[in-house]
Amino acid sequence: MSTDAPTREMTPDEAGLVFVTPEAYADEALFDAACAVLRRDDPIHLVEHPDFAPFHVITRHADVLEIELHNTQWANAPKPVLSNLEADRRREEQGDLLRTLIHMDDPDHRTYRNVASEWFLPKNLGKLDANLAELATRSADKMVELGGRCDFARDIAMQYPLQVILKILGLPESDYPRMLQLTQELFGAADDELGRGQSLEDLVAVVNDFFVYFAALTEERRANPTDDLASAIANATIADENGDQQPLGVMETISYYVIVATAGHDTTASAMAGGMQALIENPDQLQRLRDDPSLIGTAVDEIIRWVTPVKHFMRNCTEPYDLGGHHFEPGDAVLLSYPSANRDEAVYPDPFRFDVGRAPNKHLAFGFGVHYCLGAMLARMEIRALLTELVPRLRSIELDGTPELMKTLFVGGLKRLPVRYELS
């Protein structure tokens, strides 16, 4: 595998269009080449397309990091994720479909983050070690049962973290398939194989299905509290302007469930599947892990850097700001490209080489600063547990077909990874 940046003849304007093209995210060679062009020639590039409001795409690690660290000057609101003009008009007229942590800025962000933050502290996540190991063993045993061939993305990677996060929430196992389907319809809306449809109305219908499910869950947990995260969210209170404690609003409660139940497993599943593909395509790195299991810790972060399941967040300028020779005014929007930042030649020696021993590894796949991913430690623990179980048992593994990435603009990874293997 080449360790050089991929090359393809394109202008910066042509390269910038990958960020509004779902199919481009399913073509790694095209996307990586476009980002390499922009990092080199126009790292703060204005993207103009008739279906989208103009925005600048930020492609270098240092610039993404600077914006992340200046959350007062660069707000999540009013648009934390890239949307087209039709969706922008709907939001202006009717408000957001959801109001999750990624939609919020301080002080609301800090207040609502605290609702679940204790569940993701090391002292509490450490209690999951035995459960994660058991689920990892179950995943490996399932591969044995499947007889040496499976779709690792669908059969293993999508199932394991789904079971973890929904167990933390306290949802019944009978509902797990429904949550997986709704998650794929939400994040895979641009993919005709995964999405319910391509229209904004189809996306609204998916969100409404989440609302119906989680509204019933909220009512049940308020009437009969348990010791799971769903109950913690349902019964949480925050101080109003008078300092009195009030229950979370309906929109905020349902949105909290949605972000935990979807991002809490989908991104980790993408990392697991993409990590396995990387190990298959770099057998010397798999052998390094066999020979030295202590490298699994660094391998986890290299997998996360390599895959970068969250492709972007938007930030919105709140006051005049100068960055990399560009002057921004309030109302200007930027797209933070995490895959590009995580391939920045100025930060990573041989960024296009998959290296399970890479250290340091200052990737931005979990964001940075106040919006750093709440579930980052859990994701690392899950991937570590799976590698710890699988690596010693994998006698051999190879591709058994063509891997396929989902079409997306926001979150995504492999939707198909057919493999053939021998497992002890």
Secondary structure, DSSP 8 states (H G I E B T S, - for coil): ---S-------HHHHHGGGG-HHHHT-HHHHHHHHHHHHHH-SEEEEEETTEEEEEEE-SHHHHHHHHH-TTTEE--S-SS---HHHHHHHHHH--S---GGG--TTHHHHHHHHHHGGGSHHHHGGGHHHHHHHHHHHHHHHHHTTTEEEIIIIIITTHHHHHHHHHHT--GGGHHHHHHHHHHHHTTT-TTTSS-SSHHHHHHHHHHHHHHHHHHHHHHHHS--SSHHHHHHT-EEE-TTS-EEE--HHHHHHHHHHHHHHHHHHHHHHHHHHHHHHHH-HHHHHHHHH-GGGHHHHHHHHHHHH-SB-EEEEEE-S-EEETTEEE-TT-EEEEEHHHHTT-TTTSSSTTS--TT--S----TT--GGG--TTHHHHHHHHHHHHHHHHHHEEEEEESS--EE---SSB--EEE-EEEEEE-
